Amino acid sequence: MKILCTNDDGYMAEGLKVLAEAARTLGEVRVVAPDREQSATSHSLTIHRPIRARRSSESVHVVDGTPTDCVIMAVNELLGFTPDFCLSGVNHGSNMGEDVLYSGTVAAAMEATVIGVPSVALSYIGDDFEKLDRWGHLLEGLLAQILGREGFPPHTLLNVNLPAVTPEEVRGVKITSLGRRRYADSITRILDPRGKEHFWIGGGISAWNGGPEADFRAVQDGFISVTPLHLDLTSYELMEEIRRWDLSL
């Protein structure tokens, strides 16, 4: 099995190191990752400047672009083969609810899915990222079960979130849906030393809501959350209702 590993935290991130080491127990691993942090870049592509790539080791390519760039470069130029699976992460921070729309980690897995490569995005909701190495054995077992499945669902990626507990405290795995999160006070107005204002987006106060199967509830209860995400965003249940609107020009 040939496995591509990538992320949005950069090629030196601890989460990527742990993920690649766990994946090596299942097959041949090649890493193609950004040269710096690319969090919240979503599915963006670099199209207004050249992209540069270099090797940092025999199995690691470093790209000065977004996570989506990394997957496209990997499959079409750098690897010389199409991987059997793409693993993105382990992200330093959660990717639940609307986070999946902004996350470079999820976007990398999504791009691989678009190309036709089965993909999994993984994130850790805690903040003790320097201790992610302790998750290695658990990840080996979880990935073996996922990657060992025959007939991985087409046009679908799995979004996995690890709870902020020790691996020994994990209560199990729950299959979940996306929760909903709303932010308040997420823009900070700042004056620079010359008195000119600028703005910082991020942070603020967030509030979660969602049904009993929502991803945030699972990780709060100490479970690993696994949410299947489909590329087709069409709301089929509304199609007939909107047809009855009789829209015309």
N, C-alpha and C positions, 0 to 999 in steps of 0.2 A: 504494500500500500504506500502510495506517495502522498505526503501531506504538506500543504502550504500553511505556514503560520505567519500571522501579521498582527498589527495592533494600531492604536492611535496614540499611544504614550511614548513611542519612539523605540528604536531597536535595542536600547540599553535598559529598558524597563524590566523590573523584577517579574512582573506578571507574565511578560512574554517569555522570559527565560524559563519560568516554571512550566508554562504551557508547552513549550517546545520539548523540554526534557520529558514530560509526561507522554507526549505524542511519540517520542522516539521509541517507546516500548511497544508501539503498534505498527511502526513502519519507518520509511525513509522521510526525514523532515528537512525541508528547506524553509528558511526564514527570509521574507522580503518585507521590510518595515520602514517607516519614515525615519529620517535622520534626526527628528526632533518631535516634541509633543504636538499632536494635531487634534486634540480634543475639540469636540463640537464643530468639526469641519463637515459633518454630515456626509452627503454623497457628492461632494464637490470634486471637480476635475481641474487639473492645471492645464489651461489651454492658451494662456497669454505669455508664456515663457517656456524655454526648453526645460525638460526634466533630466536630471543627472542621476546616475546610479553608480555605485561602487561596491566592491566586496570588502567586508570587514573580516571574513574568514571563508573557508571553503564552502560552508553551507549557509552563509548569511549575506544577503544583499541589502544595501542601504540606499534608499531613494529620497531625494529632496522634494517630496511631494506629499499628497494626501494619502490616506489609507486606500481610497478607491484607486488612485494612481498606482499604488503598490500592487494591487491585485491585477490590474490590467497589464502592468509591466511584467509581472511574474508570469502570467499565463501566456502572453503574446511574445515576450522577448527574452526574459532572463532565465527561465527554468529549462526551456527546451522540451518540455512535456506539459501535459495538462494534469494537474493533481487530481487524486481521487477524492480528496476532502480539503476544505479550507477551514482553519480554526483561527478565530480572531480574538485577541485578548492576552492574558486575563486583564481586563480593564481595571485601572486604579480608580474605582468608584462605580456606583450602581448605574445600570441602564434599564430602567423600568418605566412603564407608562409612556408618556410623551417623550421621554429621553431618547427612545429609539429613533425619533425623527431627526434628532440633532447629532447623535453619537457617530463618531468616526469608526468606532469599533463595530457597531452594528452595520454601518454602511459598507465596510469592507466585506463582511460576510454576505451582505445583500448583493454586492457587485459580483462576487463569486457565484452566487445563486443565479443571477442574470446570465452569466456566462455558461451556466450548466454544471457547476461544481457544487456538490452538496456541502453545506456550510453550517458552522455553529459559532455564535458569538458568546463569549464568556466574560463576566464581570464580577467583581468582589465589592460588596457594599460597605465593607469596613474601611478604616483609614490607616491600619497598621500594615502598609504595603510591604515593608521590609521583612515581614513574617510570612509572606505568601508561599515561601518554599515549603512550609509545613503542609500545604495542600496537595503536594505532588502525588502522594499515593492515592488519595481520594480521587483526584482528577484522572489518574491512570484507569481506575476502575470504571468511572463514569463514562469516559471517552471510549473505552473498550466496548461498553454496551451500546453506545450510540453509533459508533463507526462500524460496529460489527453487524448492524442490522442490514438485512437485504431489502431492497426496494425503498430506500430513503425517499420520503415524500417529495415529489417534484415541485419546483417553483416555491419551495418553502425552506426557511432557515429556522434554526432553533436558537432562542435567546435565553441564555442561562445566567442566573444571578446567584452567587454564593453568599450565604448569610454572614453577618458580622459576629461569628462565633468561632471557636476552634473546630477543626475538622472532627475531633472526637465528640463534640457536642451537637453535630448535625443530626437532626431527627429523621431525615429521609429526603425524598424527592417528591415534589408536587408539580403536576401539570397545571399551568395557570393561564389566565388571560391578562391582558394589559390593564393596569390600573389607570387612574387619572390623577394628575397632579396640577395644582394651580399655584403660581408664584405671586408673591406680593413684595413690593419694595425691592425689585430685582435690578433697578437702575440707580446707580449712585452718581450724583453730580459732584464734580471735583473742580477746584480752581488750581491751575498750575502756578509755579512761582511768579509768573508774570501777570497773574490775575485773570487769565483766559480760561474759560470753562471747558471741561471735557467730561465724558460720561463713561462709566464702567458698567458693562452688562454682566450680570451673574450674581450668585448668592441670593440674598433676600430670604424671605420666609416662604416655606412651601407647605401645602396641606394635601394629603392623599385622600382619595375616595375611590370606591369600587366595590364590586360584589364579593361574595365569600371566596371565589376562586382567583381573585386578583393577585398579581405577582408580589406586590408589596406586603400583603398579608402573610404570604408563605414565608418570606425571608424574615419578617418580624417574629414569626413563630419558630425560627430556627431551621426551616426547611430550605433545600435548594429549589429554586423556581426554574421551571423549564416552560417557556412560552413559544409555541409555534407561530411564526410570522409568515404570511403569504404575500407574494409579490403583487397579486391582483387586488387593488384597492377599491374595486367597483362595489358599490352597495347594491347588490342584486335585489334585495328586498324592497328597495325604493324605486326600481326601474319602472314597474307597472304604474305605480302611483304618479310618477313624474310624466309618464306618457299621457296620463289622463289630464294633465295640465293643458294639453293641446297647444304647445308652444309653436308659434309660426311667425313668419316675417311678412 
